[in-house]
């Protein structure tokens, strides 16, 4: 098979003008216009509002490709478009060769009859997605409701496009268009491989591996199909018919190394190579038996194959275990990998940039490295964005990050007409086939909060019965059945949150997964998290502001105020800034500088997630997963993210590293408030034992009292290991002047825990003096009094190994600075430019 890539330089114009601009493919209209100097940056100030015309316009991409005659002599010539966003008409040399209406699927068009030797013009017109969706929604026979946002465009549920392009409560409204994935010409006269997918059986001594291969054949033929992995090869002669074929061959792989999630083991990956060749010769087929197939460690791939593909797979067993409770109506919700129950620790993923033309593999790597460094083992690809590029899933494979993969439906109800359903079916079949070989894929999930919308947000709709039927048709019949046909190895979960197909109760805590938003949306105290006992929490969160530097990249300095107009433009959750301020006033002394306000907003975000995650980890094994909202941002804004746009860590990302540690030491007050419970939560596959030490300190430096108890916890378990009387340890010291520090010496994979007894604004904190020493890239800090939420800052690219931590009086902490491209004089710059912030300094 021959491939002519059409990626690279194109030309772009608005359809009703004659002005052409340079464009890049893959890419998008906003990125191309910005690079051409035709529009200002949509993220700056409120430029977004003045750029809505881009989404209501039609756009034309054009390029010339020169082809040799022998390329066109092949039996089939096709234009393959891996991603057209979204409503597109494709022309070659002035002739329409195809149309597209779904950015989430691949399109292929036969173009051999319209191409000629020499120069050929390829032109793709992208029709306004906004005009299309409005027309489709208004012409539908009944209203299909959707959530709306402060700045958005209507009708997003009627177009198969990233829903967040139309605006969200954390992102801009930039409904772009363009050739957003690879585009190329294919020429072939022999069968080609469209996809491969594998199924594994680990019941024997090794692994029985079935390799299913999708083949597209120009004509009926006999071919030699060869698959090779882990030094094992199978050859099989098969007959194919013209058009699509799907065939399966088997291999017996002896004792491969197993793939594990992050924190449970390594992530070995094996190259699976599949090749196809017509008219096999004796040297290529000498191992083929009379029945047409054999597995051998000595065979090799055929010479001069018609087509060959290679993917990397991991050998692992994965199951979503849903077992009934011994008592009651509840049901477990536990991911088991290689027979080991895994507590899912992670976050939700949104697109890495609102302008997808800016996203690179390096962006993926940086964000996912941050997830791994924070001890995460699962990422949920949220249903309001898009299915990510191959590089995202490859990066998850390499890092041991399980992927909860939503299909792309979110926060709306959806139509169920034949044209829409047919497009969705093709989308699902394509995406499942594309992604099924990735060991990281753990779950196919139908949607985000669509069932919730049906049950609550839109339950007064005039056509509720019809909308309910539409839901079942789309998510049970079309998507569910297509997933079952395309990938029998994984669970399909109808939506998030959900208690299962047909259950109609997305709020049920003892079955399925939940989204818990009462703390943020209702303004409840953080302790409200501790009243909820779920099986799996796939969404919950609390907002903070990004760094001052991130805000200054898009706002003038006179707008650095939480209620300034442009600042509020970069806050898309209605009432979000008010919620942050009100909670801050309840817990902290209101600061007088904006920098301190940002700092405290991040501290309180970290505290909210600490309370929630520590509580739900203590419930293990009844609760077996927490995925907070959200890991990343797609523009500079106030949001629920733990990593701000640009990749810098907020306080929550540092807190996540501690509360997601393999061994969690945590404290909680008893219901009467008189005692402190001490818990150990163990994600390791070995039991732990050691000593728990509890010490009471005054903030100004006195060690009041202490106690030590032996403690143990079983493998993969959670247990209360001690209960202490706080009043006895404090020895009449007022609770606003003292705190407890708890340590465990039985593991290197844990952090100290602290207990405070008053709101932070009521604590009598002294002003500590610091002693700072720098040695290479390491910084050692000592304080003569308690210092809470110590933040280290240095004006260099990179991050500290820990941050926003507590220092006990006289205690030392040594942290390393991991610089991105470290300067030759790193030690000097750390010594001279390091600054410290802490809670007392915000007074």
C-alpha positions in Angstrom: 0.0 0.0 0.0 1.2 3.5 -0.9 0.5 6.5 1.3 0.7 10.2 0.2 0.3 12.4 3.3 -1.6 15.6 2.8 -0.5 17.0 6.2 1.4 20.3 6.3 0.8 23.5 4.5 -2.6 24.4 3.2 -4.4 27.7 2.3 -7.5 29.0 4.1 -10.1 31.6 3.3 -13.5 32.6 4.6 -15.9 31.3 2.0 -17.4 34.6 1.0 -14.0 36.3 0.5 -11.1 35.9 -1.9 -8.3 36.4 0.7 -6.2 33.3 1.3 -4.1 32.7 4.4 -1.5 30.1 5.2 -2.9 27.2 7.2 -1.5 24.1 8.9 -2.9 20.6 8.9 -3.7 19.1 11.3 -5.1 22.3 12.8 -8.1 24.5 13.1 -9.5 27.8 11.9 -8.9 29.8 15.1 -5.2 28.7 15.2 -4.7 29.4 11.6 -6.3 32.9 11.8 -4.3 33.7 14.9 -1.0 32.6 13.2 -1.9 34.7 10.2 -2.4 37.8 12.4 -6.1 38.0 11.4 -7.5 37.7 14.9 -6.2 38.5 18.4 -5.7 35.7 20.8 -9.2 34.5 21.9 -7.9 33.9 25.4 -6.8 37.5 26.0 -9.1 39.8 27.9 -12.6 39.1 26.5 -11.6 38.8 22.8 -13.6 35.6 22.7 -16.8 37.7 22.6 -15.7 39.5 19.4 -14.7 36.3 17.7 -18.0 34.4 17.7 -18.3 35.2 13.9 -15.7 32.6 13.3 -18.1 29.8 14.3 -21.0 31.3 12.3 -18.9 31.5 9.1 -18.0 28.9 6.4 -14.4 28.2 5.7 -12.4 26.7 2.8 -9.2 24.8 3.0 -7.2 24.1 -0.2 -4.0 22.6 -1.3 -2.4 21.1 -4.4 -0.9 17.6 -4.5 1.3 16.2 -7.3 0.9 12.6 -8.1 2.8 10.2 -10.3 0.9 8.1 -12.8 1.9 4.8 -11.2 0.2 5.9 -7.9 -3.1 6.2 -9.8 -2.6 2.8 -11.5 -3.4 1.0 -8.3 -6.8 -0.7 -8.1 -8.1 1.5 -5.3 -7.2 5.1 -4.5 -8.9 6.6 -1.5 -8.8 9.9 0.4 -8.6 9.0 4.1 -9.6 11.8 6.6 -9.0 10.8 10.2 -10.8 13.9 11.5 -12.9 16.6 9.8 -14.4 19.2 12.1 -17.3 19.0 11.4 -19.8 19.8 8.6 -17.6 19.4 5.5 -17.9 19.1 1.7 -14.8 17.5 0.1 -13.9 18.3 -3.5 -11.0 17.1 -5.7 -10.4 19.0 -8.9 -13.8 20.7 -8.5 -15.8 17.4 -8.1 -17.6 16.6 -4.8 -16.1 13.3 -3.6 -17.7 13.2 -0.2 -19.3 14.9 2.8 -18.8 14.7 6.6 -20.9 15.6 9.6 -19.1 14.0 12.6 -15.7 15.1 13.9 -15.4 11.9 16.0 -15.1 9.4 13.1 -12.9 8.6 10.2 -14.1 9.2 6.6 -12.8 7.5 3.5 -13.8 8.5 0.0 -13.0 6.7 -3.4 -11.2 9.3 -5.5 -9.4 7.3 -8.2 -11.8 8.6 -10.9 -11.2 12.3 -10.2 -7.4 12.3 -9.7 -5.0 12.8 -12.6 -1.3 12.5 -13.0 0.4 15.7 -12.1 -1.2 18.5 -10.0 -4.5 17.9 -8.3 -6.5 20.4 -6.2 -8.0 19.2 -2.9 -10.6 21.6 -1.4 -12.6 21.1 1.8 -15.4 23.5 2.7 -16.4 23.6 6.3 -19.9 24.9 6.9 -20.7 26.8 10.0 -21.2 24.3 12.9 -23.4 26.9 14.7 -25.7 27.4 11.7 -26.0 23.7 11.3 -26.8 22.9 14.9 -29.4 25.7 15.1 -31.1 24.5 12.0 -31.1 20.9 13.1 -32.5 21.7 16.5 -35.2 24.1 15.3 -36.3 21.6 12.6 -36.6 18.7 15.0 -40.2 17.6 15.7 -39.9 18.2 19.4 -37.5 20.0 21.7 -34.5 18.1 23.0 -33.1 20.1 26.0 -29.5 20.9 26.9 -27.8 22.7 29.6 -26.7 26.2 28.7 -23.7 28.2 29.9 -23.0 32.0 30.4 -21.3 32.3 27.1 -22.3 29.6 24.6 -23.9 28.8 21.3 -27.2 26.9 21.0 -27.9 23.4 19.6 -24.7 21.6 20.5 -26.6 18.3 21.1 -27.6 18.1 17.5 -24.1 18.1 16.1 -21.4 15.4 16.5 -18.8 17.8 17.7 -16.9 18.3 20.9 -19.6 19.7 23.1 -17.3 22.0 25.0 -16.5 23.9 21.8 -19.9 25.5 22.3 -18.9 26.9 25.8 -18.8 25.3 29.2 -18.7 26.3 32.9 -14.8 26.3 32.7 -14.1 27.0 29.1 -14.6 29.5 26.3 -17.1 29.3 23.4 -14.9 28.7 20.4 -16.8 26.4 17.9 -13.9 25.9 15.5 -13.7 24.1 12.2 -10.8 22.4 10.3 -8.9 19.4 9.3 -8.0 18.4 12.9 -6.5 15.0 12.3 -4.3 13.4 9.7 -5.3 13.4 6.1 -3.8 11.3 3.3 -4.3 9.5 0.0 -4.0 5.7 -0.1 -3.3 3.6 -3.2 -3.4 -0.2 -3.2 -4.2 -3.2 -5.2 -3.9 -5.8 -2.4 -5.7 -6.1 0.9 -4.9 -3.5 3.5 -5.2 -3.7 7.3 -7.7 -1.3 8.7 -7.3 -2.2 12.4 -6.3 -4.8 14.9 -7.7 -5.7 18.3 -6.8 -8.4 20.7 -8.5 -10.7 23.3 -6.5 -12.5 26.0 -7.1 -15.6 28.0 -4.8 -16.0 31.0 -6.2 -19.3 32.3 -3.4 -21.5 31.0 0.3 -21.5 31.7 0.8 -18.6 29.2 -1.6 -16.3 27.4 -3.8 -17.4 24.6 -4.0 -14.3 22.4 -6.6 -13.9 19.7 -5.7 -11.2 17.2 -8.7 -9.9 15.2 -7.7 -8.1 12.0 -10.0 -5.9 9.9 -9.0 -6.2 6.2 -10.3 -4.1 3.3 -9.8 -6.1 0.0 -10.1 -4.6 -3.5 -11.1 -8.1 -4.8 -11.7 -11.7 -3.7 -8.3 -13.3 -3.0 -6.3 -15.7 -0.9 -3.8 -14.1 1.4 -1.2 -15.0 3.9 -1.9 -13.3 7.3 1.0 -13.2 9.8 0.9 -12.0 13.4 4.0 -11.7 15.6 4.3 -10.7 19.2 6.7 -11.6 22.1 8.9 -13.9 19.8 5.8 -15.9 18.8 4.4 -15.9 15.2 1.3 -17.4 13.6 0.8 -17.8 9.8 -2.6 -18.4 8.3 -3.8 -18.6 4.7 -7.3 -17.1 4.5 -9.7 -16.2 1.8 -11.0 -12.7 1.7 -13.9 -11.2 -0.3 -14.1 -7.8 -1.9 -14.8 -5.1 0.7 -14.6 -5.4 4.5 -13.4 -8.6 6.2 -12.7 -9.4 9.8 -10.6 -12.5 10.6 -9.1 -13.8 13.9 -5.9 -15.7 14.4 -4.6 -17.2 17.6 -1.2 -17.3 19.3 0.0 -19.0 22.4 2.4 -16.6 24.2 4.5 -18.3 26.9 4.9 -16.4 30.2 4.8 -12.8 29.1 5.5 -10.1 31.7 2.2 -8.6 32.9 1.2 -5.0 32.6 0.1 -3.2 35.8 -1.5 0.1 36.7 0.8 2.7 38.2 1.7 1.7 41.8 1.0 -1.9 41.4 3.8 -3.0 39.1 5.6 -2.3 35.8 4.2 -1.6 32.4 6.0 -3.9 29.9 4.7 -3.4 26.3 5.2 -5.8 23.4 5.2 -5.0 19.7 2.4 -6.7 17.9 3.1 -6.8 14.2 0.5 -7.9 11.6 1.3 -8.4 8.0 -0.7 -9.5 5.0 0.6 -10.8 1.6 -1.2 -12.2 -1.4 0.1 -15.3 -3.3 2.3 -16.7 -0.5 5.4 -18.4 -1.6 7.0 -21.5 0.0 9.6 -19.6 2.0 6.9 -17.4 3.6 4.4 -20.2 4.2 6.6 -23.2 5.0 5.2 -23.3 8.5 1.6 -23.3 7.3 0.0 -26.7 8.1 -2.7 -28.4 6.1 -5.4 -26.8 8.2 -4.1 -23.4 7.3 -2.4 -22.1 10.4 0.4 -22.6 12.9 2.0 -20.9 15.9 5.8 -21.1 16.1 8.6 -19.2 17.7 10.8 -19.8 14.7 8.7 -18.3 11.9 9.1 -14.8 10.7 7.1 -12.1 8.9 6.7 -12.4 5.1 9.0 -10.6 2.8 7.6 -7.7 0.9 4.1 -7.7 2.5 1.3 -5.9 0.9 0.6 -4.1 4.1 2.1 -4.2 7.6 1.0 -2.6 10.9 2.6 -2.5 14.4 1.0 -1.6 17.7 2.2 -2.0 21.3 0.1 -4.2 23.6 0.2 -5.1 27.2 -0.6 -8.5 28.7 -3.1 -8.1 31.5 -6.5 -9.3 32.8 -8.9 -6.5 33.6 -12.4 -6.8 35.0 -15.0 -4.4 36.5 -16.2 -6.5 39.4 -19.9 -5.9 40.3 -20.9 -8.3 43.0 -24.0 -8.1 45.2 -23.6 -7.3 48.9 -24.2 -10.1 51.3 -26.8 -7.9 52.9 -28.9 -5.3 51.2 -29.3 -4.2 47.6 -25.8 -2.8 47.1 -23.2 -3.9 44.6 -19.4 -3.5 44.4 -17.8 -1.4 41.7 -14.1 -2.5 41.6 -11.6 -2.6 38.8 -9.5 -5.7 39.1 -6.2 -6.0 37.2 -4.5 -9.4 37.1 -6.7 -10.5 39.9 -5.8 -7.6 42.2 -8.5 -5.1 43.2 -7.3 -1.6 42.3 -8.4 1.5 44.2 -8.8 4.0 41.3 -7.0 7.2 42.1 -7.1 10.0 39.6 -8.9 12.8 37.9 -11.0 13.8 35.0 -9.4 14.9 31.8 -10.7 17.6 29.5 -9.1 18.6 26.2 -5.6 20.1 26.8 -6.4 23.2 24.8 -9.5 24.9 23.5 -7.5 25.3 20.2 -6.6 21.7 19.4 -4.0 22.9 16.8 -1.8 23.7 19.8 -1.8 20.3 21.3 1.4 18.2 21.0 2.6 14.8 22.3 4.8 16.8 24.6 1.7 18.4 26.2 0.2 14.9 26.7 3.5 13.7 28.2 3.8 16.6 30.6 0.3 16.4 31.9 0.3 12.6 32.3 3.7 12.7 33.9 2.2 15.0 36.5 -0.6 12.5 37.1 1.8 9.7 37.7 4.0 11.9 40.0 0.8 12.5 42.0 0.4 8.7 42.5 -2.6 8.5 40.1 -3.5 5.3 38.3 -6.7 6.3 36.4 -7.7 9.1 34.1 -11.3 9.7 33.0 -11.6 11.1 29.5 -14.7 13.2 29.9 -17.6 13.0 27.5 -17.9 16.6 26.6 -14.6 16.8 24.7 -13.3 14.4 22.1 -11.6 11.0 21.8 -7.9 11.9 22.2 -5.1 11.2 19.6 -3.3 7.9 19.7 -0.4 9.5 21.5 -2.5 10.2 24.5 -3.4 6.5 25.0 0.2 5.4 24.2 1.4 7.7 26.9 -1.2 6.2 29.3 0.0 2.7 28.4 3.6 3.6 29.1 2.7 5.2 32.5 0.2 2.7 33.8 -2.7 5.1 33.8 -6.0 3.2 33.3 -8.5 5.1 31.1 -12.1 5.4 31.9 -13.3 6.4 28.3 -16.5 8.3 27.9 -18.3 8.4 24.6 -18.8 12.0 23.6 -22.1 13.0 25.1 -22.5 15.4 28.0 -25.0 17.4 30.0 -27.8 17.3 27.5 -30.4 15.0 26.0 -29.8 13.9 22.4 -32.0 13.2 19.3 -32.6 9.7 18.1 -33.5 10.0 14.4 -32.1 7.5 11.9 -29.4 9.8 10.5 -28.1 10.8 13.9 -28.1 7.2 15.2 -26.3 5.9 12.0 -23.6 8.5 12.5 -23.1 7.6 16.1 -22.9 3.9 15.4 -20.1 4.5 12.9 -18.4 6.8 15.4 -18.5 4.2 18.2 -17.4 1.3 16.0 -14.5 3.3 14.6 -13.3 4.6 18.0 -13.6 1.2 19.8 -11.7 -0.5 17.0 -9.0 2.2 17.1 -8.5 2.1 20.8 -9.2 -1.5 21.8 -5.6 -2.6 21.6 -4.5 -0.2 24.4 -4.0 -1.9 27.7 -4.9 1.3 29.5 -8.5 1.3 28.3 -10.4 0.0 31.3 -14.1 1.0 30.6 -16.3 2.2 27.9 -18.8 4.7 29.3 -21.9 5.9 27.4 -22.0 9.5 28.5 -21.5 12.2 31.1 -24.6 13.2 33.2 -27.2 12.5 30.5 -29.1 10.1 32.7 -28.8 12.6 35.5 -30.3 15.2 33.1 -33.2 12.9 32.2 -33.9 12.3 35.9 -33.6 15.8 37.2 -32.6 18.8 35.0 -35.1 18.0 32.3 -37.7 15.9 34.1 -40.4 18.5 33.4 -39.9 18.3 29.6 -43.1 18.1 27.6 -41.8 15.0 25.7 -40.3 13.2 28.6 -41.6 9.8 27.6 -40.2 10.2 24.1 -36.9 11.6 25.4 -36.6 8.6 27.7 -37.1 6.3 24.8 -34.5 8.2 22.8 -32.1 7.8 25.7 -32.6 4.0 25.8 -32.3 3.7 22.0 -29.1 5.7 21.8 -27.2 4.5 24.9 -28.5 1.0 25.3 -29.3 -0.2 21.8 -27.0 1.7 19.5 -23.9 2.4 21.6 -24.3 -0.6 23.9 -24.8 -3.1 21.2 -22.1 -1.6 19.0 -19.5 -1.8 21.8 -20.5 -5.4 22.6 -20.0 -6.3 19.0 -16.7 -4.4 18.6 -15.0 -5.2 22.0 -16.2 -8.2 24.0 -13.2 -7.8 26.4 -14.4 -4.8 28.4 -17.4 -3.6 30.3 -19.8 -1.0 28.8 -21.2 1.3 31.4 -24.2 3.2 30.2 -23.4 6.6 31.7 -21.7 8.5 34.5 -23.1 8.7 37.1 -25.2 5.6 36.9 -26.3 2.5 38.9 -26.5 0.4 35.8 -28.6 -0.3 32.7 -32.2 0.4 33.4 -31.7 1.3 37.0 -32.9 4.9 36.5 -31.2 6.1 39.7 -27.9 7.9 39.0 -27.8 9.1 42.6 -27.7 5.7 44.3 -24.6 5.5 46.5 -24.5 1.7 47.1 -24.3 0.8 43.5 -22.4 2.1 40.4 -20.6 5.4 40.4 -21.8 8.8 41.6 -21.0 12.5 41.0 -21.0 14.4 44.3 -21.3 18.2 43.9 -23.2 19.2 47.1 -20.1 20.8 48.7 -19.3 23.1 45.7 -22.8 23.8 44.2 -24.6 24.0 47.6 -21.9 25.7 49.6 -21.8 22.9 52.1 -18.9 22.5 54.6 -16.1 20.3 53.5 -17.1 17.9 56.3 -20.2 17.1 54.3 -18.0 14.8 52.1 -17.7 12.6 55.2 -21.4 11.9 55.2 -21.4 10.2 51.8 -20.5 6.5 51.5 -20.3 5.7 47.7 -18.9 2.7 45.8 -17.0 4.9 43.3 -16.9 8.7 42.9 -16.2 9.6 39.3 -16.7 13.4 39.7 -16.4 15.9 42.6 -14.4 19.0 42.9 -13.7 22.5 44.3 -12.4 25.5 42.5 -9.4 27.7 42.8 -7.7 30.5 40.9 -4.6 29.8 38.8 -1.3 31.6 39.5 -0.9 35.3 39.1 1.5 34.7 36.3 -1.1 32.6 34.4 -3.7 35.3 34.8 -1.3 38.1 33.7 -0.7 36.1 30.5 -4.3 37.0 29.5 -5.3 39.9 31.7 -4.0 43.4 32.4 -2.7 43.9 36.0 -5.5 46.3 36.9 -8.0 43.4 36.5 -6.3 41.2 39.2 -9.3 41.3 41.4 -11.7 38.4 41.9 -14.7 40.5 41.0 -13.2 42.6 38.2 -15.1 42.3 34.9 -12.3 40.6 32.9 -11.5 38.3 35.8 -15.1 37.3 35.9 -15.0 36.6 32.2 -12.4 34.0 32.9 -14.7 32.4 35.5 -17.4 30.5 33.7 -19.2 29.0 36.7 -22.0 31.3 37.7 -21.3 32.4 41.3 -18.0 30.6 41.3 -15.9 33.5 42.6 -18.5 34.3 45.1 -18.4 30.7 46.3 -14.6 30.8 46.7 -14.8 34.1 48.6 -17.5 33.0 50.9 -15.7 29.8 51.8 -12.5 31.7 52.3 -14.2 34.1 54.7 -15.6 31.1 56.7 -12.2 29.4 57.0 -9.4 32.0 56.6 -8.6 35.6 57.4 -9.3 37.5 54.2 -6.0 38.6 52.7 -5.2 42.1 51.5 -3.2 41.2 48.4 -4.4 39.4 45.3 -1.4 37.1 45.3 -2.4 35.9 48.8 -6.0 35.5 47.7 -4.8 33.2 44.9 -2.7 31.3 47.4 -5.5 30.8 49.8 -7.9 29.8 47.1 -5.6 27.0 46.1 -5.0 26.0 49.7 -8.7 25.7 50.4 -9.2 23.7 47.1 -6.6 21.3 48.4 -8.3 21.1 51.8 -11.6 20.2 50.2 -10.2 17.4 48.1 -8.1 16.2 51.1 -11.2 15.8 53.3 -13.1 14.0 50.5 -10.4 11.6 49.2 -9.1 10.7 52.6 -12.6 9.8 53.8 -13.4 7.7 50.7 -10.1 5.9 50.8 -10.8 5.0 54.4 -14.0 3.3 53.2 -12.0 0.8 51.2 -13.0 -1.8 50.0 -16.6 -0.6 50.0 -15.5 2.5 48.1 -12.9 1.7 45.4 -12.3 4.9 43.4 -12.1 8.6 43.4 -11.6 10.7 40.2 -11.8 14.3 41.1 -12.8 17.1 38.7 -10.5 18.0 37.1 -6.8 17.4 36.2 -6.2 20.1 33.6 -7.4 23.4 32.0 -7.8 24.3 28.4 -7.3 28.1 28.8 -6.2 30.4 31.7 -9.1 30.6 34.1 -10.5 30.0 37.6 -11.6 26.4 37.6 -11.6 23.0 39.4 -8.2 22.0 37.9 -5.2 20.9 39.8 -2.8 21.8 36.9 -3.3 25.2 35.4 -3.2 26.0 31.7 0.5 25.9 30.8 1.3 22.9 33.0 2.2 24.5 36.3 0.9 22.7 39.4 -1.6 24.3 41.7 -1.5 23.4 45.4 -4.0 20.6 44.8 -1.6 18.7 42.6 0.9 18.7 45.4 -1.8 17.7 47.9 -2.8 14.9 45.5 0.7 13.4 45.7 0.3 13.0 49.4 -3.4 11.9 49.7 -2.9 9.5 46.8 0.3 8.0 48.3 0.3 4.2 48.3 0.1 4.2 52.0 -2.2 6.9 53.4 -2.0 8.0 57.0 -5.1 10.1 57.9 -7.0 11.5 60.8 -10.7 12.2 61.5 -12.6 13.4 64.5 -15.1 11.1 66.2 -18.8 12.1 66.0 -18.7 13.7 69.4 -15.5 15.6 68.6 -13.7 14.4 71.7 -11.3 11.9 70.1 -9.1 11.7 67.0 -9.2 8.5 64.9 -6.0 7.5 63.1 -6.3 5.4 60.0 -3.9 3.6 57.7 -5.0 2.9 54.1 -2.8 0.4 52.2 -2.8 0.1 48.4 0.3 -2.1 48.5 0.1 -5.9 47.9 1.8 -6.6 51.2 0.6 -6.1 54.8 2.2 -3.3 56.8 3.1 -2.9 60.4 5.0 -0.3 62.4 4.5 2.4 65.0 2.2 5.3 64.9 3.5 8.3 66.8 1.1 11.1 67.9 2.6 14.4 69.1 0.9 17.5 70.4 2.7 20.9 69.8 1.9 24.5 70.5 2.2 26.7 67.4 5.1 28.6 69.0 7.3 25.6 69.5 6.5 23.6 72.7 6.0 19.8 72.4 3.2 19.3 74.9 2.9 15.5 74.9 3.0 12.4 72.7 2.1 8.8 72.5 3.2 5.8 70.4 1.2 2.7 69.4 1.9 -0.3 67.3 -0.2 -0.5 64.1 -0.8 -2.9 61.3 -2.9 -3.0 58.2 -3.5 -5.9 55.8 -2.6 -5.8 52.1 -5.0 -3.7 50.0 -7.0 -2.7 53.1 -7.9 0.2 55.3 -8.1 0.1 59.1 -8.5 2.4 62.1 -5.2 1.8 64.0 -5.6 4.1 66.9 -7.9 6.5 68.7 -6.5 9.3 70.9 -8.0 11.7 73.4 -7.0 15.1 72.0 -7.8 16.9 75.3 -5.5 14.7 77.3 -2.6 15.2 74.8 -3.1 19.0 74.7 -2.9 19.1 78.5 -5.2 22.2 78.9 -3.5 24.1 76.1 -6.3 26.0 74.3 -7.2 24.4 71.0 -6.5 27.5 69.0 -2.9 27.4 70.1 -2.0 23.7 69.4 -2.2 20.9 66.9 -1.4 17.2 66.5 1.2 15.7 64.2 0.9 12.0 63.4 3.6 9.8 61.7 3.9 6.1 60.7 7.3 4.5 60.5 6.2 1.3 58.7 6.4 2.6 55.1 8.5 5.0 53.0 5.4 5.6 50.9 3.4 7.8 53.4 3.3 11.4 54.7 2.7 12.9 58.1 -0.9 13.7 59.0 -2.0 16.8 61.1 -5.1 17.6 63.1 -6.3 21.1 63.9 -9.1 21.9 66.2 -10.3 25.4 65.1 -11.0 27.1 61.9 -7.7 28.3 60.4 -8.7 32.0 60.9 -9.0 31.4 64.6 -5.6 29.8 65.1 -3.1 31.8 67.1 -0.2 31.5 64.7 3.1 33.2 65.5 5.4 34.6 62.8 8.0 31.9 62.3 11.7 32.5 61.5 13.1 30.3 58.7 16.6 28.9 58.2 17.0 27.9 54.6 20.0 26.0 53.2 20.6 25.1 49.5 22.7 22.2 48.3 22.7 21.7 44.6 19.0 21.4 43.7 17.9 20.6 47.2 16.4 23.1 49.6 16.3 22.4 53.4 13.9 24.6 55.5 13.7 24.8 59.2 11.3 27.0 61.2 11.4 28.0 64.9 7.5 28.0 65.0 4.8 26.1 63.2 4.4 27.2 59.6 1.3 26.0 57.8 0.9 25.4 54.0 4.5 26.5 53.3 4.8 27.4 49.6 8.2 27.6 47.9 8.5 29.8 44.8 11.4 30.4 42.5 11.2 32.2 39.1 12.4 29.1 37.1 10.6 26.5 35.0 10.2 23.4 37.1 8.7 22.3 40.4 9.6 21.2 43.9 9.2 17.6 45.0 6.8 18.8 47.7 5.0 22.0 48.4 2.2 23.6 50.5 3.3 21.4 53.4 3.3 22.0 57.2 6.5 22.6 59.2 6.4 21.7 62.9 8.5 23.9 65.3 12.1 22.9 64.9 11.3 20.5 62.2 13.2 20.3 58.9 12.0 19.5 55.4 14.3 18.9 52.4 12.8 19.2 49.0 14.3 18.9 45.5 13.7 21.3 42.7 13.3 19.5 39.3 14.2 22.2 36.8 13.1 22.1 33.2 16.4 22.7 31.4 18.2 23.6 34.6 20.6 26.6 34.4 24.3 26.1 35.2 23.9 28.3 38.3 20.8 26.5 39.7 22.1 26.4 43.2 22.9 30.1 43.3 19.5 31.0 41.9 17.7 28.9 44.4 19.7 30.5 47.2 19.1 34.1 45.9 15.7 34.0 44.4 13.7 31.5 46.5 10.7 33.0 48.3 8.4 31.5 50.9 4.8 31.9 51.6 2.7 30.4 54.5 -0.6 31.0 56.2 0.6 33.4 58.8 2.2 35.7 56.1 -1.3 36.3 54.6 -2.5 38.1 57.7 
